[in-house]
């Protein structure tokens, strides 16, 4: 039986590919060329009539290429690690919902993207988009939402997580409808460790929260689904995820 996906698995896979393709490969190439250059210089010193200049030049170029790739990709690696660790931290918190009759899924494949987390329980179905931001060394860590635009300490985020969250909820709603479950799916965006300033979430059609506030919001929701409905929806999603892994 194939296992379900772990929290942050997509980011872990992306990180592994990035490290291998853009860091490990050029570094190994540079080391290889250095070894050849050292060998040629040894032959030169031992009067074996070598020609080390060509290999030394190639080694220098390989080193410059490796340095370029490392410098170019280290920021992206930090971002991926930050996002992966944030998803894992949120996943640990979401485990609490299992005691309230929820099924919890992580890293659900969604075409070319993925849904970070899904909650299916008696009080509703929720998709959760995790946004992990680096905290400043000093000062506030505040997220604000105005007219659908999300800002962190006044700076607009590169990608609007509200748009992402709504798209994910729409995909899951469509998937469940195809599985004969016509149920609403509520999008959620969580910012671990950041204070989210209050705004009209009902009008926005999305919750934007610090992750620890999620339980209070869900507790306010009425019970919408029976235990059998919850189990059936979770079974359908589980089968889908396993089918994607077997491809």
N, C-alpha and C positions, 0 to 999 in steps of 0.2 A: 504494500500500500504506500503510495507516494505521500510525503508530508506536505502540509500547507506551508505557505511562504512565511518567512520570519519577518519581524518588523525591520524596515530599512533594507530589505534584501536587494531591491533594485539599486539603491545607492551603493551598497557593498559591491555588487557586480560591476557597477560603473566605475567605482574606485579601483577595483582590481584591474579592469581593462585599462584605465588611465595610467596607473602605475606601471603596468607591463609595457604598454605601447609607447608611452611618452617619457618614461623615466628609466625603467630597467633596461630596455633595449639600447638606447643611446649610450648609457653608462657602460654596459657590457661591450659595446662596440669600441668605445674610447679605451677601455682597459685592454682589449684585444690588440688595438693598434699600438698602444704603449708597449705591450709585451713584444710586439714585432720590432718596434723601434729600439728597445733595449737590446734585443738579440742582435740587431744589425750593428749597433754601436759596440757591442762586445766583439763582434767579428772584426770591426774596424780597428779596435785597440789591439787585437791579437794578430793584426796584419793578414787577415784572411781576405783582403781585397773586397770589402763590402761596399755597398752604396747606400748609406743610411739616410741621406738627405730626403729622398722620396718618401720613405716610411715615416720619417720624423714629421714631414709636412702633413702627411695624411693623418698621423696621430694628433697633431695640433688641431687640424680641422675637425676630427672626431671629438676631441675634448671641447672645442668651442660649440659644436652641435649639441653635445650632452649638456653643457652649462645652459645653453639657450633653452633647451626643452625643459630642464629642471626649473629655471626661473619663470618660464612662461606658464607652467602648469601647477606650481606649488600653491598659488592662490585658489585654483579650482579644487585642488586636493583638500585644502583646508575647508572649503565650502561644503564639499561632499561629506567629509568627516563630521562636520558640524551638523549637517542635515541628518546624517545617519544616526548620530548619537541622540539628536532630538527625537527622532522617530522611536528609538529604543526606549527613551525615557517616558514618552507618552504611552507607549505600549505597556510598560510596567504599570503605569497609573490605570490604564483601561482594564487591566485584569480584575480590578475591584468590581467591575460591572457584572462579571460572571456570577457573583453571589446574588445579584438582583435579577437573574433569569435572562441575561443577555448573552448572545453569542458574539465573540470578538474575532475579527479577521484583520490581518495585516498585509499590506503590500499586494493588494488585489490587482491583477493585470487588467488593463483597460485599453486595449488597442496598443498604441505606441507609448502609452503612459501607464500610470498605476494610481490606485486609490490607497492613500497611506493607511487608513484604518476604516473599518466598517463595524457599526454596532447594530445588532438586530435583537430587539427585545419587546416585551409587552408594552412599553411606553413609546415605541416607535422604531423607525429605521433611520440611521444617521451615517453620513459619510464625513470623515474627518481629515482635513488637510492640515498637516503640521508645518509650521513655518518657524524655523529655528534661526534666530538672529544673534550675531555677536553683540555682546553687551559693551557699552563704552566703559573705559576705565573709571570714569567718574560721571556723576550726573544721573538724570532720570533714564528709565527704560520704559517709555510710554508709546503705545500704539493708538492711533486715532483713525476713525473712519468718518468721512464726510463726502456725501454725494457719490458713494460707491468707490471712492479713492482711499486706499490704505496708506498711512504714513507711519513711519517709525522714527520717533524723535524729530518729526517735521519733514523727514525725507520720504518721498514717494518710492515705494518698492518697485523694483525692475519689472516684476511680474505680479499682476493683481491676483492675490490669492482668492478673492471673492469670486472672480470669474472662473478660476480653476475649481473651486469648491462647488459652485453651481453646476458646472459641466460634469463633475464627478457624480453629483446627486442625480442629475438627469440621466446619465448612463445607467446607474444602478436602478433607477425607477423604470427605465425602459427594459432592462434585463429582467427585473421581477415581473413586469407586465407580460413579457414573453413567456414567463414561467407560470402564468395564470395568477399572479398576485398583483392586483391593482391597488397599490398602497403608496402613500406619500413618502418621500425620502427627504430628510431635512439636511442641508449642507452646514458644516461647521468648520471654522478655521480656528486653530489654537496656536498661541504664541507662548511656548514654555518660558517662564521666568519674566515675562513682560506684562506690565499693567495695561489693560485695555480700557480706554476712556469710554464711558457709557454713550450709547447712541441708539437710535430707533432700529433695533434688529428686526422687529416684525415687518416694518416697512421695507427694510433692505432685503428681507427674505433669506437671511443667513445669520448664524451666530458667529461672532468673533470674540474669542475668550482667551483668558489665561487658562491653561488646561485644568487646573485644580477647581475652577468654577463650573466645569462641565456637569458634575454630578448634581449640583443645585438646580441647574436649568432643566436637566432631564427629570429630576424628581417632581418638578412642577407640571410635567406633562401628564395628561390622563392616560389610562391604560387603553390601548387601541387594538391589541392583538392577543388572541388566546395563545396558550402554551403550544397547542398543536400548530397554529399558524406560524408562530415563531420558529419552531423546529423545522417545519416544511420549507420556509424561506431560507433558513440557514443551510439546510441540506442541499437546496438548489444551488446556492452560491458556492458551497464547499465542492460540489461536483464540478462546477464550472472551473474553479481554481485548479483542481487536480487535473482536469482535462487540458488546461493551458500548460501545466507543467509537463505533461506527457507528450506534448507536441515536439 
